[in-house]
Structures are given as structure tokens and as C-alpha cells.
Amino acid sequence: MGGTQWLRSALSLLLAVAILAVALPVAFGSGAQGAGVDPVEVYASSSLLSPAAAGTAQLSVSGLVPGQSRSALVRVGNPGSAAVLSLSSQVADQSAGAALSSVLLLKVEAAGSGETLFNGSLARMHRLGLGRFAAGAQHSYRFTVTLPGSVGNEVAGSSMSAAFAWTAS
């Protein structure tokens, strides 16, 4: 097996094991926070983001190899009263080398308008204001995660887990 192919196989296996072994939805509680605020509903179109506890989704990049991207369309609904929604991330790196979250690229776009809400390393995405959602409103967002083709041995032995939470206030 060639050096590049071995590295891709090893990174893929490492990512799959790390993402499946560590989950963070509990870190976000049960979704909506604050008295009188209704929970947020999250639906995803692919296994890149898997809805977990109310208002949360777990990121899974298992099998992602250098130079590859994956996307998911996420629909966020507000089944209760009008509220201001935000999106936050919780990332935990377990690094033997470079932090994996610092090399994974994340792009979050409003699906209807194509407006880019975030574009950078996963490690830098902390909190995004999504604006006011009317009672019963739904909005869609496209999440794209890319592992750049230039990634090499600096992430060998690194793993991470990441979760996203939508909260209403």
C-alpha cells in the first residue's frame, strides 16, 4: 500500500473511531434554554449531521479523506412562540499532533439565500446569531465540511468530536 493511500486509510479509520466513540450532545442540555421558551426542532438530510437531543446535532466525518467534502441540509424549526435563535458548537480535540478541528473546514450557509454565515476552521466556529424566528417558522441551512487535500501526517493520531446546538431565547 502506498504512503498516501495508507495515510488516507489511517485518517479515515481514526476519524470514524473517534467520532463514533465520543459524543457531546449532553454538553448542550436539552436544547432551548430559559423560562417559557419552546424547544427547537432539528432535521438533517444526511449522516454528516445527526440530530441528537432536542435542538442538537452530532457531526460525523467518518470516512472523510483528504481532499473530500460532505454537505448536509439542516432544517431548524421553532414549534413554539417567537424567539431569537442561535447556533453554537462544542468541539473537543484529542491530539497526538495538530488539532483535527483546526484543519477541518466548515461552511454554514442560509439555504434559501445562499448567504454565508460562517466559513473557516471548525475550531473557530463558536456562536452564530440566526435572528428572530416566528412561531412555527422553519429555516434551512447548508453545512459543508472539508478535509483539505494538503492535510498530511500532522494530524496522524489526532481525533475530535463536535456537536452543534440551536437555542432559543
C-alpha positions in Angstrom: 0.0 0.0 0.0 1.5 3.4 -1.0 2.3 6.1 1.6 -0.6 8.4 0.6 -3.1 5.6 0.4 -2.0 4.3 3.8 -2.3 7.8 5.3 -5.8 8.3 3.9 -6.9 4.9 5.2 -5.4 5.5 8.6 -7.0 9.0 8.8 -10.4 7.6 7.7 -10.3 4.9 10.3 -9.1 7.2 13.0 -11.8 9.7 12.2 -14.5 7.1 12.2 -13.5 5.6 15.5 -13.0 8.9 17.2 -16.3 10.4 16.1 -18.3 7.3 17.0 -16.6 6.9 20.3 -17.1 10.4 21.7 -20.5 12.2 21.8 -21.2 15.7 23.1 -25.0 16.3 22.9 -25.2 16.0 26.7 -22.9 19.1 26.9 -25.7 21.2 25.5 -28.5 20.2 27.8 -32.0 19.8 26.3 -32.0 22.5 23.6 -34.0 25.6 24.4 -33.0 27.5 27.5 -34.8 30.0 29.6 -38.3 30.1 31.1 -41.2 29.9 28.7 -39.1 29.1 25.7 -40.1 26.2 23.4 -37.6 23.6 22.2 -36.0 23.9 18.8 -36.5 21.0 16.3 -33.6 20.0 14.1 -33.8 17.7 11.0 -30.8 16.8 8.8 -30.7 15.5 5.2 -27.6 13.3 5.6 -25.4 11.5 8.1 -22.9 14.4 8.2 -25.1 15.8 11.0 -27.3 13.5 13.0 -30.0 15.1 15.2 -29.4 14.1 18.8 -31.1 15.6 21.9 -33.7 18.3 21.4 -32.1 21.1 19.4 -28.7 19.4 18.9 -26.9 17.6 16.2 -23.7 15.5 16.2 -21.1 15.9 13.5 -19.8 12.7 11.8 -17.0 12.8 9.3 -16.2 9.1 9.3 -14.7 8.0 6.1 -13.8 11.6 5.0 -10.4 11.6 3.3 -8.1 14.4 2.4 -9.4 16.5 -0.5 -13.1 15.5 0.2 -16.1 17.5 1.2 -19.5 16.5 2.6 -22.7 18.6 2.9 -26.0 18.3 4.7 -29.1 20.4 4.6 -30.4 21.1 8.1 -33.9 22.4 8.7 -34.4 24.2 12.0 -38.0 24.7 13.3 -39.5 26.7 16.1 -42.6 24.9 17.1 -43.4 27.3 19.9 -43.6 31.0 20.4 -41.5 33.6 18.6 -37.9 33.5 19.7 -34.3 34.6 18.8 -32.3 31.6 17.7 -28.6 31.0 17.8 -26.2 28.2 16.7 -23.2 27.2 18.9 -20.6 24.5 18.6 -18.8 22.3 21.1 -15.6 20.8 19.9 -13.2 18.5 21.8 -9.9 17.6 20.2 -7.7 14.7 21.4 -4.5 15.4 19.6 -1.3 13.5 19.2 -0.3 16.1 16.6 -2.2 19.0 15.1 -5.7 19.6 16.3 -8.1 18.0 13.8 -10.7 20.7 14.3 -8.2 23.3 13.2 -7.7 21.7 9.8 -11.4 20.7 9.1 -13.1 23.5 7.2 -16.7 24.3 7.9 -19.1 26.4 5.8 -22.6 27.3 7.0 -25.0 28.9 4.6 -28.6 30.1 4.7 -30.1 27.6 2.2 -32.7 30.0 0.7 -30.4 32.9 0.0 -27.0 31.2 -0.1 -25.7 33.8 2.3 -22.6 32.6 4.0 -23.0 32.7 7.8 -19.6 31.1 8.6 -16.6 29.9 6.6 -13.5 28.8 8.4 -11.9 26.1 10.5 -14.3 24.1 12.7 -12.2 25.2 15.8 -13.1 28.8 15.2 -16.9 28.4 14.9 -18.3 29.2 18.3 -21.7 31.0 18.2 -23.8 32.4 15.3 -26.9 34.6 15.7 -29.6 33.3 13.4 -32.2 36.0 14.1 -35.8 36.0 15.1 -38.0 33.0 14.3 -41.7 33.5 14.3 -43.9 30.9 16.0 -44.0 27.8 13.8 -41.2 29.1 11.4 -38.7 26.9 9.8 -35.3 27.8 8.2 -32.8 25.7 6.3 -29.0 25.8 6.4 -26.4 24.0 4.4 -23.4 22.7 6.3 -20.3 21.7 4.3 -17.2 20.1 5.9 -14.0 19.7 4.0 -10.8 17.9 4.9 -8.2 19.8 2.7 -6.1 17.7 0.3 -3.0 19.3 1.8 -3.5 17.6 5.2 -0.8 15.1 5.9 0.9 13.4 8.8 0.5 16.4 11.1 -3.0 15.1 12.1 -1.9 11.5 12.4 -3.1 10.2 15.8 -5.5 13.1 16.3 -9.2 12.7 16.9 -12.1 15.0 17.8 -15.8 15.2 18.4 -18.1 18.1 17.5 -21.7 18.9 18.2 -23.9 21.8 17.3 -26.8 23.2 19.4 -29.6 25.5 18.3 -31.0 27.5 21.2 -34.0 29.9 21.5 -34.2 32.8 23.9 
